[in-house]
Amino acid sequence: ELVPSIMSNMLNPDAIFSNNEMSLSDIEIYGFDYDYTLVFYSKHLHTLIFNAARDLLINEHRYPAEIRKYDYDPNFAIRGLHYDVHRALLMKIDAFHYIQLGTVYRGLSVVPDEEVIAMYDGSHVPLEQMSDFYGKSSQGNTMKQFMDIFSLPEMTLLSCVNEYFLKNNIDYEPVHLYKDVKDSIRDVHIKGIMYRAIEADIEKYICYAEQTRAVLAKLADHGKKMFLITNSPSSFVDKGMKFIVGKDWRDLFDVVIVQADKPNFFNDKRRPFRKVNERGVLLWDKIHKLQKGQIYKQGNLYEFLKLTGWRGSKVLYFGDHIYSDLADLTLKHGWRTGAIIPELRSEIKIMNTEKYIQTMTWLQTLTGLLEHMQVHRDPDSQMILEEWKKERKEMREMNRNFFNAYFGSIFRTDENPTYFLRRLSRFADIYMASLSCLLNYEPDYTFYPRRTPLQHELPGWSDQLCTGTFRIPFLQETVQIK
């Protein structure tokens, strides 16, 4: 009886979801990142990055040529995973720093739960071992968190090379491997390998997004100012924007900044802006004003604020990287922030399937039964409880496989939110699958976060079961945007 009522309240994959109340009527200036915000890439790009970095490992870092047999698997890694640099383990961690057992991989093979518990003296990762503020492994932090969509090939390459060394009984230093893979992935970007490949075959790598222009045009029609701050180079951005928006794309933006070096752009006050002319040459003029139609390189946010006067909550900035794009802006400068999470659309579609809803309904029911029945100590009851625990574990694994066979959803580890979602909730006022979701809302729309009941505000499992008020959280309360 539960499923039909839930099925009638589906989640809308094109909706915008709110962590913090925000009215678009208060927003006067809209800012955007470029990659995976204004422009989306095809599946071919990650294969390109993986192959190029793999070849750099072989040609420049003298890794065995046999690793060339490994190809990029788009179904392996998900965003938000942590990597233990010293143990060479890729894993998913929840908001409370607990490892989700069954999602720890050494190379391409899952590590048994018992071994994980022995290595970490349980499944908790202490704060001092976690990644730093920007997800990096530095200053004693042994964990690196991969938050960028571009990091998916990096995680896969790390796992493949680890797998090769392990399968061939080759002794190696995991720290060196991590650094070499990181440097190779970086070189694919900074040496221009990726940029040249995309520019040479733009239709292969960039997904044409007519709706990107529609979003920008809608904002312009309502008198909103717009700016672009990206780490990508000038010619690359120019060609991409001409492809997805049109030759007149600069007319839509009041300020365009390339090679900004985020997140340093938001913190380093020392770097001045430089103007880039039509031929891509850097000029030495002192910048007294950021002019519409011009492209600027480097600079810093403090100078940007001084030259534009765009401060505080009247600015809304969109980006896909929770740390590099959004964290400093919301914590230090009071800008409103919007996270672009492309994975959201596919996960919501899965959550709307009857199979998923049935599985979640029974999983939640089992959990309630376990809590309600655990007070019965007789042998028959205890035997039933053990059977239910086994079934619950199996259903948790089934639930994980709905999203990704290795790591599950990027938003949940069983009942708990992931560490990724914890950071998303903290640094993003709103989040959505793509900018096109803005087309579903009027420019004065107010986003209200759902009042999610706290644990002490909810009836106990036993009360829900006895009174028949059991419901799946979030699904029934969600209103579909038409």
Helices and strands as residue ranges (DSSP letters): H 2-7, E 17-18, E 22-23, G 24-26, E 29-32, E 40-41, H 44-60, G 65-69, E 82-84, E 89-91, E 105-106, E 109-110, H 113-120, G 127-129, E 143-145, H 151-167, H 174-190, H 193-200, H 202-205, E 206-207, H 210-221, E 225-229, H 234-244, G 249-252, E 255-258, G 264-266, E 273-276, E 295-298, H 301-308, G 312-314, E 315-319, I 322-327, H 328-332, E 336-340, H 343-351, H 354-373, H 379-403, E 412-413, E 416-417, H 419-427, E 430-432, G 435-440, E 446-447, G 455-457, H 461-467
